[in-house]
C-alpha cells in the first residue's frame, strides 16, 4: 500500500506542478501541496538502493532547471509556461531530496 501512495504522490505532484504553472501560478497553497507531496515521495518512494541515483538526479535537475527553463521558454506559444513549470517541479523535488538526504545521513551516522 505504501509504495502505491508514494508512486501516486509523485504523479500527482508532477500534474499539480504543471497545472498550477498554467492556471494559477505559484501561490501558498500550491507551494504547500507540492512540498507535502515531495515529503511523501521522499519518505515512501525511494528505496535504500535508489538513494544515490535519486539524490544525484534531484541535484542535477535543481541545478539545470533554470537553464532548461530559459531554453524551453524560447518555444513559441507555450514557452512562457516553462519557467513556472520548472520552478514548481523544483519546489516538488527539493523536499523529497531533503528527506532522502536526511535518511542517508542518518544511516551513515548510525553505521559509524
Protein Blocks (a to p, Z undefined) as FASTA:
>chain_A
ZZmmmmmmmmmmmmmmmmmmmmnopafklmmmmmmmmmmmmmmmpcfklmmmmmmmmmmm
mmmmmmmmmmmmmpghjlmmmmmmmmmmmmmmmmmmmmmmmmmmmmmmmmZZ
